[in-house]
Amino acid sequence: MGRCHVSILLSALSATLVLGACSKDEPRPAANPPLAQVIPAPSEVVGAGGAFALGPGTQIAFEGAAAEPAARYFAELAQRTQQITLPVSNSPTASDTIVFGVYPDAPNDAAEGYSVRVTPESIVVAARDQRGLFYGAVTLWQLLSAKADAKTIPAISITDAPRFKWRGLMLDSVRHFQSPQYVKQFIDWMALHKFNVLHWHLTDDQGWRLEIKKYPRLTSVGAWRVPAGQAAQKNIDPATGKPRMVGGFYTQDEVREIIAYAAARQITIVPEIEMPGHASAAVVAYPRLGVSRNLPTAVPEEWGVFTTLFNTDDATFSFLEDVLSEVIDLFPGEYIHVGGDEAAKDEWIASPKIQAHIKQLGLKDEHELQSWFITRIGKFISGKGRKLIGWDEILEGGIAPDATVMSWRGIDGAVTAANAGHDTVLSPAPDLYLDHWQSDADTSPGRSNLLSLEMVYKFNPVPEKISAAQAKHILGIQGNLWAEMMRSAARVTYQAYPRAAALAEVAWSQPAKIDWENFQKRMPAQLARYDRLGLGYAKEIAAPPPSAMNRSSHQLAQCGGGYLLSLEDDAPIAGPRAVFLVTITDPCWLFKGAEIAAGGALRATVGQIPWNFQIGKDKDGIKLPKPATRDGELEVYDGKCEGTPVAVLPLAPAAKNFATTTLPDAKLDGVSGKRDLCLRFTRATLDPMWVIDRVELVGPAQ
């Protein structure tokens, strides 16, 4: 008959036979192997003739309890995306069966490796452990779901294993809180890309998101803040008579549930508890942890780098060790992330007590004090059987011998760490920071630097500066989703995908399989899967050509210098909000090539947004053009913003409207033809910051 009989009974047949090793139907290498619609790209793909058809008699069988979760996971995915219901049992028939098995002597012995063999009669997914079998289930689902109505799987043989052991995404749940339900959904989508690490950012200046039983004020106080802006200040809660607060936290029971959910999808959660900086929320909750006498009294709503640090008293270390003990009891993974980044030393420098402590310890300066701080915490974590990981600032002043470095300030931290014999994870900005724009046509809130799908895909995870001998210290790579400008969970998803698919392939696939052209060919099937899963990814958008008569802030050129951001309005409280492109340190826009009719006028729609940025001394250099009236003006100049304006639009009509306002038209005196117009606001104070939403050239003002 030419059929390879597949048996479930290992007691009767060897694992080799279970894997389908029969001579007559063994797949042969094809001259042009079929394009497997799989992301990440598998290590080895061999095509064969025919296909396995799923029909009324098709069943899923698992061999032993270890194989059952993967079998049921595949069945669930087939139902969700293909509307195919497949019975799952441990009593298969000889044919028309999809077999999942964990076998000690499966041919692919690589860590997390698996094999998938599809013939017209049967399918066998095999691995040496549950992790590999899970990834085999994902690959089989991708083969099935390449088309929406597919009921067949092409005959194929796949052998696969990952390149790196750390394939991660970081989710910032501090700057904007995501529900436990969304975190689970986020984990689901990670699993379908063979990610295996969720780095969970749980504490920062703007909030403390993890319940700590011994210190309840960390969440009763530290998990809540009033959003920035006048709209939020006017949004009064009748129960308290004060502005409504936003935030939230995860109870320990919710965390245990999320951890178990992730573990079932072969994802380890690495919690991050920030120290010694990014400590404002903790210090607001427990002021004794702070350094200066001028401590914050409310959880801040600003973004950026604060100077609030933990002090270095023994009592503070007792607090941190208590917190970490509860964290370690909750999270079973190997690593505990302690942050260590952006610890501005102003408070330590100014504190006589801290300076005396530095001398007492025999340290040179505040950088060595931070090294001492992290080393002390590292010893505690090590004593609990875990490993410390931190951002690359933990290299400053010396590093504990067993610490792992996550490199975010470019790749230099990874280079230094690996060449010194430390394990490292590459997570550099801007290369893998998924809060950046995805295309030149992007107008969404976020960092305005471009990070396209292609740029993520072409990231080199093994820098040339790391010697071949030390490349073994590269654990893997991670993409970061910092959520300052991701107010909703939908925005997190939009920023993550489809770029996470590119990241997943770079993290998983062998170097020989990294092929941008090939990846592009496989992406349409992946995007179709996203549609069926309800994953709200960022779609390709074409930039509209700039009009000579009407432009948004994103279509205007920036004439100021400094921090360029795409910022969402703070109003209205509910519903869609405008998004403005603005250089926050020097708000100034150029309308290039404006075609102005004789006697024409300018119409402007403007907004006012809060100044909520911690940018240190850069703030001191911001100039405030002097206003002529109480509320200020929008000034329009011919060419550069110098001399006498050709139009002035008073801001009084917009002063009390926290959303966008269209100002009355202003005649452009003595200006006509094709010109460059410069627009800037006068203002007496830094907060609020006036911004352009849109400008339009109209006929003569009435």
Secondary structure, 3 states (H helix, E strand, C coil): CCCCCCCCCCCCCCHHHHCCCCCCCCCCCCCCCCCCCCCCCCCEEEEEEEEEECCCCCEEEEECHHHHHHHHHHHHHHHHHHCCCCCEECCCCCCCEEEEEECCCCCCCCCCCEEEEECCCEEEEEECCHHHHHHHHHHHHHHHCCCCCCCEEEEEEEEECCCCCEEEEEEECCCCCCCHHHHHHHHHHHHCCCCCEEEEECEECCEECECCCCCCHHHHCCCEECCCCHHHHCCEECCCCEECCEECCECHHHHHHHHHHHHCCCCEEEEEEEECCCCHHHHHHCHHHCCCCCCCCCCCCCEECCCCCCCCCHHHHHHHHHHHHHHHHHCCCCEEEEECCCCCCHHHHHCHHHHHHHHHHCCCCHHHHHHHHHHHHHHHHHHCCCEEEEEHHHHCCCCCCCCEEEECCCCHHHHHHHHCCCCEEECCCCCCECCEECCCCCCCCEEEEECCHHHHHCCCCCCCCCCCCCHHHEEEEEEEECCCCCCCHHHHHHHHCCHHHHHHHHHHCCHHHCCHHHHHHHHHHHHHHHHHHCCCCCCCCCCCCCCCCEEECCCCEECCCCCEEEEECCCCCCCCCCEEEEECCCCCEEEEEEEECCCCEEEEEEEEECCCEECHHHHHHCCCCCCCCCCCEEEEEECCCCCCCCEEEECHHHCCCCCCEECCCEECCCCCEEEEEEEEECCCCCCCEEEEEEEEEECCCC
